[in-house]
Amino acid sequence: MAETMTYTVSGMTCEHCTRAVSGELGAVRGVAGVDVDLDTKLVTVTGDGLDDEALRAAIEEAGYEAS
């Protein structure tokens, strides 16, 4: 069953930020899609069996903080 998790990720300002966050999140097991909205600073992740801790770690690996 598909799940959706949304995070506020401050500090994202450009397309490079979008690619960095999307790339790290896309490598997490179970992730099927990532949507980054630079205007609202929201990152929405969809997939099966999503692991909140792993997703937050991926965002941090990209150099940002999730809340």
C-alpha positions as a printed Julia matrix, in Angstrom:
67×3 Matrix{Float64}:
  0.0    0.0    0.0
  1.39   3.39  -0.99
  2.35   5.81   1.75
  3.04   9.54   1.69
  5.31  11.43   4.09
  5.83  15.2    4.01
  8.72  17.15   5.52
  9.53  20.83   5.83
 13.12  21.24   4.65
 14.54  24.69   5.28
 17.49  26.05   3.36
 16.47  24.86  -0.1
 16.66  27.73  -2.59
 17.47  26.41  -6.06
 17.37  23.56  -8.55
 20.64  22.19  -7.16
 18.94  21.85  -3.75
 16.04  20.03  -5.39
 18.37  17.58  -7.16
 20.44  16.95  -4.03
 17.42  16.19  -1.83
 15.61  14.18  -4.53
 18.72  12.15  -5.29
 19.36  11.19  -1.67
 15.71  10.38  -0.99
 15.36   8.43  -4.23
 18.1    6.06  -3.06
 16.16   5.11   0.1
 14.52   1.7   -0.02
 10.78   1.87  -0.75
 10.76   5.38  -2.22
  8.75   5.57  -5.45
  8.61   9.34  -5.89
  9.85  12.64  -4.48
  8.26  16.05  -4.97
 10.15  19.17  -3.86
  8.37  22.53  -3.63
 10.94  25.3   -3.22
  8.26  27.95  -2.53
  6.77  26.17   0.49
  9.98  24.23   1.41
  7.9   21.04   1.47
  9.25  17.68   0.36
  6.68  14.96  -0.24
  7.87  11.35  -0.48
  5.69   8.52  -1.76
  6.37   4.8   -1.69
  5.87   1.53   0.15
  7.23   0.73   3.6
  8.75   4.18   4.1
 11.12   4.54   7.05
 10.91   8.0    8.65
 14.36   7.7   10.2
 15.96   6.69   6.88
 14.21   9.53   5.05
 15.35  12.12   7.59
 18.9   10.74   7.39
 18.84  11.05   3.59
 17.73  14.69   3.82
 20.54  15.37   6.29
 23.01  13.59   3.98
 21.98  16.07   1.28
 22.94  18.87   3.68
 19.52  19.95   4.95
 17.38  19.53   8.06
 13.9   18.01   8.0
 11.15  18.96  10.39
